[in-house]
Amino acid sequence: MTAASTPKGERRRQALVTAAAQLLVEGGFDAVRHRAVAERAGLPLASTTYYFSSLEDLISAAVEHNAREELTAGRARLADLSEQPRSTEAVIELLLDLLLGVDSRHGGVEPVLLRYERLVGSPRRPYLAPLMREMAVELQKLLAEIFSRSGMDLDSEQLTDLVALVDGAVVNALIESDPDPRAAARRTLRKWLS
């Protein structure tokens, strides 16, 4: 049994993943550094290289951690949805929570900006490509189920188009002088879903 597979080792590894995930959300990929992660986790610097073979391995674990947390929150919201038609507005707000994050509800530009920086920055990190594809498939399944339970069946091509429309609206909104990416995405979805 290695130290990483002991309960203490697993707790330490998870503390490092959580710390890296927090840094990723707060400052993007550049914020995830061995020293910063170790300090945030309250562990020795050497622990980052003991539990992770490389910085890429640690970043991958952080990205997966954040994605799985978001998917878990989305599935919890889905579990609360009964199968019934609901208003387009209710579906839009749920979609925006999933695609932009709950923090975007209150005009939070910074969390949306960092989220999109991570998405756009991922292709520069080829080691993330398989994970990003896997998470995109899981998100699409979740979105499909939300639409289905809301009495609006969309096929996979329509779901892909919907996400692309939201992404485009958000990116365009982020370059405005007084950005409100959630409002821009909401307007786009209203037109598309009407």
C-alpha positions as CSV (number, residue, x, y, z in Angstrom):
1,M,0.0,0.0,0.0
2,T,1.4,3.4,-1.0
3,A,1.0,6.5,1.1
4,A,-1.3,8.0,-1.5
5,S,-3.7,5.1,-1.1
6,T,-4.0,5.4,2.7
7,P,-6.9,7.4,4.2
8,K,-4.4,10.2,5.2
9,G,-2.9,10.1,1.7
10,E,-6.3,10.4,0.0
11,R,-7.2,13.3,2.3
12,R,-4.0,15.1,1.4
13,R,-4.5,14.4,-2.3
14,Q,-8.0,15.7,-2.2
15,A,-7.0,18.8,-0.3
16,L,-4.5,19.5,-3.1
17,V,-7.2,19.0,-5.8
18,T,-9.6,21.2,-3.9
19,A,-7.0,23.9,-3.5
20,A,-6.0,23.7,-7.2
21,A,-9.7,23.8,-8.2
22,Q,-10.3,27.0,-6.1
23,L,-7.2,28.7,-7.6
24,L,-8.3,27.7,-11.1
25,V,-11.7,29.3,-10.5
26,E,-10.2,32.4,-8.9
27,G,-7.4,33.1,-11.3
28,G,-7.4,30.7,-14.2
29,F,-4.7,28.3,-15.3
30,D,-1.8,30.6,-14.5
31,A,-2.9,30.7,-10.8
32,V,-2.4,26.9,-10.4
33,R,1.3,26.5,-9.4
34,H,2.8,23.9,-7.1
35,R,3.7,26.5,-4.4
36,A,0.3,28.2,-4.5
37,V,-1.6,24.9,-4.4
38,A,0.5,23.6,-1.5
39,E,0.1,26.9,0.5
40,R,-3.7,26.9,-0.1
41,A,-4.0,23.3,1.0
42,G,-1.7,23.9,4.0
43,L,0.6,21.1,2.9
44,P,4.4,21.0,2.2
45,L,5.4,22.0,-1.3
46,A,6.8,18.5,-2.0
47,S,3.3,17.0,-1.5
48,T,2.2,18.4,-4.9
49,T,4.9,16.3,-6.7
50,Y,4.4,13.4,-4.4
51,Y,0.7,13.0,-5.2
52,F,0.8,14.3,-8.8
53,S,3.2,13.3,-11.5
54,S,3.2,16.8,-13.1
55,L,1.6,20.2,-13.0
56,E,-0.5,19.0,-15.9
57,D,-1.8,16.1,-13.8
58,L,-2.7,18.5,-11.0
59,I,-4.5,20.9,-13.4
60,S,-6.4,18.0,-14.9
61,A,-7.6,16.9,-11.5
62,A,-8.6,20.5,-10.7
63,V,-10.6,20.9,-14.0
64,E,-12.3,17.5,-13.4
65,H,-13.1,18.4,-9.8
66,N,-14.8,21.7,-10.8
67,A,-16.6,20.1,-13.7
68,R,-17.9,17.2,-11.6
69,E,-19.1,19.6,-8.9
70,E,-21.0,21.6,-11.5
71,L,-22.5,18.5,-13.0
72,T,-23.5,17.2,-9.5
73,A,-25.2,20.5,-8.7
74,G,-27.0,20.3,-12.1
75,R,-28.1,16.8,-11.4
76,A,-29.4,17.8,-8.0
77,R,-31.4,20.6,-9.7
78,L,-32.7,18.0,-12.2
79,A,-33.7,15.6,-9.4
80,D,-36.0,18.4,-8.1
81,L,-37.7,18.9,-11.5
82,S,-40.9,17.0,-12.0
83,E,-41.8,15.9,-15.5
84,Q,-44.1,18.8,-16.6
85,P,-44.0,21.6,-19.0
86,R,-42.5,24.7,-17.5
87,S,-42.2,28.2,-18.7
88,T,-39.5,29.1,-21.1
89,E,-38.2,31.6,-18.6
90,A,-37.7,29.0,-15.9
91,V,-35.9,26.7,-18.4
92,I,-33.7,29.6,-19.5
93,E,-32.7,30.5,-16.0
94,L,-31.8,26.9,-15.2
95,L,-29.7,26.6,-18.4
96,L,-27.9,29.8,-17.6
97,D,-27.1,28.5,-14.1
98,L,-25.6,25.4,-15.7
99,L,-23.7,27.1,-18.5
100,L,-22.6,30.3,-16.8
101,G,-22.6,29.4,-13.1
102,V,-24.9,30.4,-10.3
103,D,-22.6,33.4,-9.5
104,S,-23.7,35.0,-12.8
105,R,-27.2,35.6,-11.4
106,H,-26.2,38.8,-9.6
107,G,-24.4,40.4,-12.5
108,G,-21.1,38.7,-11.6
109,V,-18.9,39.3,-14.6
110,E,-15.6,38.1,-13.1
111,P,-16.7,34.4,-12.5
112,V,-18.2,34.3,-16.0
113,L,-15.0,35.8,-17.5
114,L,-12.8,33.3,-15.6
115,R,-15.0,30.4,-16.7
116,Y,-14.7,31.4,-20.3
117,E,-11.0,31.9,-20.0
118,R,-10.7,28.4,-18.8
119,L,-12.8,27.1,-21.7
120,V,-10.9,29.1,-24.3
121,G,-7.5,28.2,-22.6
122,S,-8.2,24.5,-22.6
123,P,-7.3,23.9,-26.3
124,R,-3.8,25.2,-25.5
125,R,-3.5,22.3,-23.1
126,P,-3.9,19.2,-25.2
127,Y,-3.8,17.0,-22.2
128,L,-7.2,18.4,-21.2
129,A,-8.9,17.6,-24.5
130,P,-10.2,14.1,-23.6
131,L,-11.5,15.3,-20.2
132,M,-13.2,18.4,-21.8
133,R,-14.9,16.2,-24.4
134,E,-16.1,13.8,-21.7
135,M,-17.4,16.7,-19.6
136,A,-19.1,18.2,-22.6
137,V,-20.9,14.9,-23.3
138,E,-22.1,14.7,-19.7
139,L,-23.3,18.3,-19.8
140,Q,-25.2,17.7,-23.0
141,K,-26.9,14.7,-21.5
142,L,-27.9,16.8,-18.5
143,L,-29.2,19.6,-20.7
144,A,-31.2,17.1,-22.8
145,E,-32.8,15.6,-19.7
146,I,-33.7,19.1,-18.4
147,F,-35.4,19.9,-21.7
148,S,-37.1,16.6,-21.8
149,R,-38.5,17.0,-18.3
150,S,-39.7,20.5,-19.2
151,G,-41.7,19.2,-22.2
152,M,-39.2,20.5,-24.8
153,D,-37.3,17.8,-26.6
154,L,-34.2,18.9,-28.4
155,D,-31.9,16.7,-30.4
156,S,-28.1,16.7,-29.9
157,E,-27.5,19.0,-32.8
158,Q,-30.0,21.5,-31.4
159,L,-28.3,21.3,-28.0
160,T,-24.9,21.9,-29.6
161,D,-26.3,24.9,-31.4
162,L,-27.9,26.2,-28.2
163,V,-24.6,26.0,-26.2
164,A,-22.8,27.7,-29.2
165,L,-25.4,30.5,-29.2
166,V,-25.0,31.1,-25.5
167,D,-21.2,31.0,-25.8
168,G,-21.3,33.6,-28.6
169,A,-23.6,35.9,-26.8
170,V,-21.5,35.7,-23.6
171,V,-18.2,36.4,-25.4
172,N,-19.7,39.3,-27.3
173,A,-21.2,40.7,-24.0
174,L,-17.8,40.4,-22.3
175,I,-16.2,42.9,-24.6
176,E,-18.9,45.6,-24.0
177,S,-18.1,48.6,-21.8
178,D,-20.7,47.6,-19.2
179,P,-20.9,43.8,-19.7
180,D,-23.9,41.7,-18.6
181,P,-23.2,38.3,-20.1
182,R,-26.1,36.6,-18.4
183,A,-28.6,39.2,-19.8
184,A,-27.1,38.8,-23.3
185,A,-27.4,35.0,-23.1
186,R,-30.9,35.3,-21.8
187,R,-32.0,37.5,-24.7
188,T,-30.4,35.1,-27.2
189,L,-32.1,32.0,-25.6
190,R,-35.5,33.8,-25.5
191,K,-35.3,34.4,-29.3
192,W,-34.0,30.9,-30.0
193,L,-36.6,29.1,-27.8
194,S,-39.6,31.1,-28.8
